[in-house]
Amino acid sequence: MPLRLKKLIGTLLLIALVIVYAFAAVAVAVAQLAESSAAVRILFFAIGGLLWILPAMLIIKWMAGPKAQDPS
């Protein structure tokens, strides 16, 4: 697959990931955290705010393609 096509698909996947993840995080927060303490909310949003990075890293790694071989 050409690198430009992989980058286009990866970009669209990243946008979709952020949108879906944001809606899912808000839905969980509204449903589960309404009666929680401030500490629990802060912990949820701190972890939830960083958790989307894991699938994003995989998409970016796929977009970059194979690593260059050492000429040695």
N, C-alpha and C positions, 0 to 999 in steps of 0.2 A: 504494500500500500504506500502511495507517495506520502512524503513527510507533510506536505501542505494539507493534504486531505486528513491525515491523522490529527494535525493541529486544529483544523476546523471542527472535526468531530469532538475532539477533546475539549475545545472551548465551549461548544454547545452542551456537552455533558457537565462541565463545571458550572455553567449558568443554571442548568436544570437542578444540579445537586444543591446549590446554594438556596434556590427558591423552595424546593421540596423540603430541605432540611429546616429552613426557617419556619415554614408553616407547621412542620411536625413538632419542632421545639416549642413554638407558641401554643400549639394545641395541648401538648403535655403540660406545659406550665399553667395554662388556664384550668385544665381539668384536675391537676394534682396539687398545685401549689397555692391555691386560693387561701387556705387556712394555715399555711406553713409559716414558720418564723422567718425573720429576715435573713438569718444565717443560712438556713436551708435554701432559700431563694438565691442568695449570693453564690453558694456552692453549686447549685444547679446551673446557673447561667455561666459561671466560670468554667465548669467542665463542659457544658453544652456548647459554649462559645468556641472551645478549642477542639471539640470532637470531630467536627466536619473536616478538619485538616487531614485526618487519616485517609479517607477515600479520595480527597483531592490530591494527596501526594501520589496515590496509585495512578490516578488519571494523568497527572503531569509526567510521571515516570513513563507511562505508556506513550504519551505524546512525543517525548524526547527521542524515542526510538532506541535502537541498540547502541551501546557504547562503542566508541572507536577503539580499534585494536592497537596495541603497542607495536611499533615497527621493529621491535628487537627480535 
